[in-house]
Amino acid sequence: MGRRKSGSASGLAALFILCIVSLALFTIYVKEGPCSGSGCGPLHTVQLGAAEVLRPVRGVAATAARPLEGAWAAAGDAIRQGDEDKLRNEAMENRELAAEASRLQQENQRLRELLDGQRPAYKYGPLANVIAPIGDQFTNRVIIDVGSADGVKPEKPVIFGNNTLVGRTTEVSLHTSEVMLMTDQMFAAGVRIVPPAEFDRSSGGLSPAKGDGESYGEGMIRTGWEEYLGVEYVDLSSEVERGDFVVTSGRAGDYELLFPPGLLVGTVESVSSEDIDQFKKIVVTPAVEPQDLEEVRVITDW
């Protein structure tokens, strides 16, 4: 017990002496003032000497620490670059997934439209892919991957989507068929013109005529030498307007044609006539552009 008290007293005494010495040295250091031309005080001299002695040590330490600082900086840059690359890759993957989802959704919608609107009175061939275009400057035809093995025969209507006419079959082999598109100059079909409100695309049905003494207007759809799709032989008395539907009539006078009635062909783009003309000049916008075709179906019977 006595030894513990004696050690504590000795420690307090040593601490007191160090405080007195420190205070004395600080007082002397302040009184010496800064170094001048006449020299430095003893304490300042000791301080400068210690600085000179330790300068190489500081240089070595700084030199040794410099690679570590560079390594830390490089490591930080690598981590940041790695995070940026990871985020960039994730963003690219998300964009690719979104694009694929959009493509699948569009393809699903297109296939649904191809299968929707089937009419009970029609027999349809299987869904066909457009393989390749053929022809020259005077023809516009494609090859599809269905043929006689699928119940397809020549001179049958070829449709897209909800019973929209795009052409007819010509030559048919076991597994492929040639299709003459509507924009081919050899293509022709009997059509009639109806207001949009009076044509049901899903059934192909037409409402009664617009009124007593009024005609829908009938004629022949074909691409002429002027390279526009038009309806020929429409009587001047027919009331045809821009935006009216053009649909197959299924007949031309007393003759039955190659197409059932009510297949959509397109819409009237313009109507004109001159006093010297015998018929109206009607330009038609096709419901489907031939270059956009990817899948079609053949109506095998009706």
C-alpha positions as CSV (number, residue, x, y, z in Angstrom):
1,M,0.0,0.0,0.0
2,G,2.9,2.3,0.9
3,R,4.7,1.5,-2.3
4,R,1.7,2.4,-4.4
5,K,1.4,5.9,-2.8
6,S,5.1,6.5,-3.2
7,G,5.0,5.6,-6.9
8,S,2.0,8.0,-7.4
9,A,3.8,10.8,-5.6
10,S,6.9,10.3,-7.7
11,G,4.9,10.4,-11.0
12,L,3.2,13.7,-9.9
13,A,6.5,15.2,-9.1
14,A,8.0,14.2,-12.4
15,L,5.0,15.6,-14.3
16,F,5.3,18.9,-12.3
17,I,9.0,19.1,-13.2
18,L,8.3,18.5,-16.9
19,C,5.7,21.3,-16.9
20,I,8.1,23.7,-15.3
21,V,10.9,22.8,-17.8
22,S,8.5,23.1,-20.8
23,L,7.3,26.5,-19.6
24,A,10.9,27.7,-19.2
25,L,12.0,26.5,-22.6
26,F,8.9,28.1,-24.2
27,T,9.7,31.4,-22.5
28,I,13.3,31.3,-23.7
29,Y,12.2,30.4,-27.2
30,V,9.8,33.3,-27.4
31,K,12.4,35.7,-26.0
32,E,15.0,34.6,-28.6
33,G,12.8,36.0,-31.4
34,P,13.1,35.0,-35.0
35,C,16.4,34.3,-36.7
36,S,18.1,37.4,-38.1
37,G,21.3,38.3,-39.7
38,S,23.1,38.1,-36.4
39,G,22.2,34.5,-36.0
40,C,19.7,32.4,-34.1
41,G,19.2,31.6,-30.5
42,P,20.2,28.2,-29.1
43,L,16.7,26.8,-29.2
44,H,16.1,28.0,-32.8
45,T,19.4,26.6,-33.8
46,V,18.5,23.2,-32.3
47,Q,15.1,23.3,-34.2
48,L,16.8,24.1,-37.5
49,G,19.3,21.4,-37.0
50,A,16.6,18.8,-36.3
51,A,14.8,19.9,-39.4
52,E,17.9,19.4,-41.6
53,V,18.5,16.0,-40.0
54,L,14.9,14.9,-40.6
55,R,14.6,16.3,-44.1
56,P,16.0,13.2,-45.9
57,V,13.7,11.1,-43.8
58,R,10.7,13.2,-44.9
59,G,11.8,12.9,-48.5
60,V,12.2,9.2,-48.3
61,A,8.8,8.9,-46.6
62,A,7.1,11.1,-49.3
63,T,8.8,9.0,-52.0
64,A,7.7,5.8,-50.4
65,A,4.2,7.1,-50.0
66,R,3.9,8.4,-53.6
67,P,3.4,4.9,-55.2
68,L,0.8,4.1,-52.5
69,E,-1.1,7.3,-53.3
70,G,-0.9,6.4,-57.0
71,A,-2.1,2.9,-56.3
72,W,-5.0,4.2,-54.2
73,A,-5.9,6.7,-57.0
74,A,-5.7,3.9,-59.6
75,A,-7.7,1.6,-57.5
76,G,-10.4,4.3,-57.0
77,D,-10.4,4.9,-60.8
78,A,-10.7,1.2,-61.5
79,I,-13.6,0.8,-59.1
80,R,-15.4,3.8,-60.6
81,Q,-14.7,2.6,-64.1
82,G,-15.9,-0.9,-63.2
83,D,-19.1,0.5,-61.7
84,E,-19.6,2.6,-64.9
85,D,-19.0,-0.4,-67.2
86,K,-21.4,-2.5,-65.1
87,L,-24.1,0.1,-65.2
88,R,-23.5,0.6,-69.0
89,N,-23.7,-3.2,-69.6
90,E,-26.9,-3.4,-67.5
91,A,-28.5,-0.5,-69.4
92,M,-27.5,-2.2,-72.7
93,E,-29.0,-5.5,-71.6
94,N,-32.2,-3.7,-70.5
95,R,-32.5,-1.9,-73.9
96,E,-32.0,-5.2,-75.7
97,L,-34.6,-6.9,-73.6
98,A,-37.1,-4.1,-74.1
99,A,-36.4,-4.2,-77.9
100,E,-37.0,-7.9,-78.0
101,A,-40.2,-7.6,-75.9
102,S,-41.4,-4.9,-78.3
103,R,-40.6,-7.1,-81.3
104,L,-42.4,-10.1,-79.9
105,Q,-45.4,-8.0,-79.0
106,Q,-45.6,-6.5,-82.5
107,E,-45.2,-10.0,-84.0
108,N,-47.9,-11.4,-81.7
109,Q,-50.2,-8.6,-82.7
110,R,-49.5,-9.1,-86.4
111,L,-50.2,-12.8,-86.1
112,R,-53.4,-12.2,-84.1
113,E,-54.6,-9.9,-86.9
114,L,-53.8,-12.5,-89.5
115,L,-55.9,-15.1,-87.6
116,D,-58.7,-12.8,-86.5
117,G,-61.8,-12.1,-88.6
118,Q,-62.1,-15.6,-90.2
119,R,-65.4,-15.9,-91.9
120,P,-67.4,-19.1,-91.4
121,A,-68.2,-19.3,-95.2
122,Y,-64.5,-19.4,-96.1
123,K,-61.9,-22.1,-96.0
124,Y,-58.4,-20.9,-95.3
125,G,-55.0,-22.4,-96.0
126,P,-52.3,-22.4,-93.3
127,L,-50.3,-19.3,-92.4
128,A,-47.7,-18.7,-95.1
129,N,-44.5,-16.8,-95.1
130,V,-43.4,-14.6,-97.9
131,I,-40.1,-16.2,-99.1
132,A,-38.9,-13.8,-101.8
133,P,-40.0,-11.3,-104.4
134,I,-39.8,-12.2,-108.1
135,G,-40.6,-10.5,-111.4
136,D,-39.4,-7.5,-113.4
137,Q,-40.4,-3.9,-114.0
138,F,-43.8,-5.0,-115.4
139,T,-44.7,-7.6,-112.8
140,N,-45.0,-7.6,-109.0
141,R,-45.0,-11.1,-107.5
142,V,-43.8,-13.1,-104.5
143,I,-43.2,-16.7,-103.5
144,I,-44.9,-18.1,-100.4
145,D,-44.1,-21.3,-98.5
146,V,-47.4,-23.2,-99.0
147,G,-48.5,-25.3,-102.0
148,S,-50.7,-28.1,-103.2
149,A,-49.8,-30.2,-100.2
150,D,-51.6,-27.5,-98.0
151,G,-54.7,-27.4,-100.2
152,V,-53.7,-24.4,-102.3
153,K,-54.6,-24.2,-105.9
154,P,-54.0,-21.6,-108.7
155,E,-56.3,-18.6,-109.0
156,K,-57.1,-18.4,-105.3
157,P,-57.3,-15.1,-103.4
158,V,-54.4,-14.2,-101.1
159,I,-55.2,-12.1,-98.1
160,F,-53.5,-10.3,-95.2
161,G,-54.9,-9.6,-91.7
162,N,-58.6,-9.2,-91.5
163,N,-59.6,-10.4,-95.0
164,T,-57.6,-7.7,-96.9
165,L,-56.9,-8.7,-100.5
166,V,-53.3,-8.6,-101.6
167,G,-53.3,-10.8,-104.7
168,R,-54.0,-14.2,-106.1
169,T,-52.1,-17.4,-106.6
170,T,-50.8,-18.3,-110.1
171,E,-48.4,-21.2,-110.3
172,V,-48.5,-23.7,-107.5
173,S,-46.0,-26.5,-106.6
174,L,-46.1,-29.1,-103.8
175,H,-44.8,-26.7,-101.1
176,T,-44.6,-23.2,-102.7
177,S,-46.9,-20.9,-104.6
178,E,-46.4,-17.8,-106.8
179,V,-48.6,-14.9,-105.8
180,M,-49.5,-12.1,-108.3
181,L,-49.9,-9.0,-106.1
182,M,-52.6,-6.3,-106.8
183,T,-49.9,-3.9,-108.0
184,D,-49.0,-6.2,-110.8
185,Q,-50.2,-4.8,-114.1
186,M,-51.8,-8.2,-115.0
187,F,-53.9,-8.2,-111.9
188,A,-57.6,-7.3,-112.1
189,A,-60.6,-7.8,-109.8
190,G,-64.3,-6.7,-109.9
191,V,-64.9,-4.2,-107.1
192,R,-67.6,-1.9,-105.7
193,I,-67.2,1.3,-103.7
194,V,-69.0,1.8,-100.4
195,P,-68.9,4.5,-97.7
196,P,-66.9,3.5,-94.6
197,A,-70.0,3.4,-92.4
198,E,-71.7,0.9,-94.6
199,F,-69.0,-1.8,-94.8
200,D,-68.3,-4.3,-92.0
201,R,-64.7,-5.4,-92.4
202,S,-65.1,-8.5,-90.1
203,S,-68.0,-10.0,-92.1
204,G,-67.6,-8.3,-95.4
205,G,-71.3,-7.3,-95.3
206,L,-72.7,-4.3,-97.0
207,S,-75.7,-2.3,-95.8
208,P,-78.5,-1.4,-98.2
209,A,-77.8,1.2,-100.9
210,K,-77.3,4.8,-99.8
211,G,-80.7,5.9,-101.1
212,D,-83.3,5.6,-103.9
213,G,-81.7,6.1,-107.3
214,E,-78.1,6.2,-105.9
215,S,-75.4,3.8,-106.9
216,Y,-72.4,2.6,-104.9
217,G,-70.2,2.6,-108.0
218,E,-68.8,-0.6,-109.5
219,G,-65.8,-1.2,-111.7
220,M,-62.5,-3.0,-112.2
221,I,-59.5,-2.5,-109.9
222,R,-56.1,-2.6,-111.6
223,T,-52.7,-0.9,-112.0
224,G,-52.5,0.9,-115.3
225,W,-49.6,2.0,-117.3
226,E,-49.5,5.2,-115.3
227,E,-48.4,3.0,-112.4
228,Y,-51.2,3.9,-109.9
229,L,-53.9,1.5,-108.5
230,G,-57.3,2.7,-109.8
231,V,-60.9,1.6,-110.4
232,E,-61.9,1.7,-114.0
233,Y,-65.3,1.8,-115.6
234,V,-67.1,3.6,-112.8
235,D,-70.1,5.4,-114.1
236,L,-70.1,9.2,-114.0
237,S,-73.4,9.1,-112.1
238,S,-71.9,7.2,-109.2
239,E,-71.3,9.2,-106.0
240,V,-67.8,8.3,-105.1
241,E,-66.0,10.3,-102.4
242,R,-62.4,10.3,-101.0
243,G,-62.1,7.9,-98.1
244,D,-64.7,5.4,-99.4
245,F,-63.8,1.7,-99.1
246,V,-63.1,-0.3,-102.2
247,V,-64.1,-4.0,-101.7
248,T,-64.4,-7.0,-104.0
249,S,-67.8,-7.4,-105.6
250,G,-67.4,-11.1,-106.5
251,R,-69.0,-10.5,-109.9
252,A,-68.6,-8.5,-113.1
253,G,-72.0,-8.2,-114.8
254,D,-73.3,-11.7,-115.1
255,Y,-69.9,-13.4,-114.6
256,E,-68.6,-14.7,-111.3
257,L,-64.9,-13.8,-110.7
258,L,-62.0,-15.3,-108.9
259,F,-62.7,-13.5,-105.6
260,P,-65.5,-13.7,-103.1
261,P,-67.4,-10.5,-102.3
262,G,-66.4,-8.2,-99.4
263,L,-62.6,-8.5,-99.4
264,L,-61.1,-5.1,-98.6
265,V,-58.9,-3.7,-101.3
266,G,-58.2,-0.1,-100.2
267,T,-59.6,3.3,-99.9
268,V,-60.4,6.0,-102.5
269,E,-57.6,8.5,-102.6
270,S,-58.9,10.9,-105.3
271,V,-61.9,11.2,-107.7
272,S,-62.0,13.3,-110.8
273,S,-63.8,13.4,-114.1
274,E,-64.0,15.5,-117.2
275,D,-66.9,16.3,-119.5
276,I,-65.3,14.4,-122.3
277,D,-64.7,11.3,-120.0
278,Q,-67.0,8.4,-120.1
279,F,-66.0,7.2,-116.7
280,K,-64.7,8.6,-113.4
281,K,-61.0,8.6,-112.7
282,I,-60.5,7.0,-109.3
283,V,-57.1,6.5,-107.6
284,V,-57.0,3.9,-104.8
285,T,-54.6,3.6,-101.8
286,P,-54.0,-0.1,-101.1
287,A,-54.9,-1.3,-97.6
288,V,-51.5,-3.1,-97.4
289,E,-48.3,-2.1,-99.2
290,P,-46.9,-5.2,-101.0
291,Q,-43.3,-4.5,-99.7
292,D,-44.6,-4.8,-96.1
293,L,-45.9,-8.3,-96.5
294,E,-44.4,-11.0,-94.3
295,E,-47.2,-13.5,-93.6
296,V,-50.3,-14.1,-95.7
297,R,-53.1,-16.7,-96.1
298,V,-54.8,-18.2,-99.1
299,I,-58.6,-18.6,-99.2
300,T,-58.9,-22.1,-100.6
301,D,-62.7,-22.2,-101.0
302,W,-65.8,-20.2,-100.2
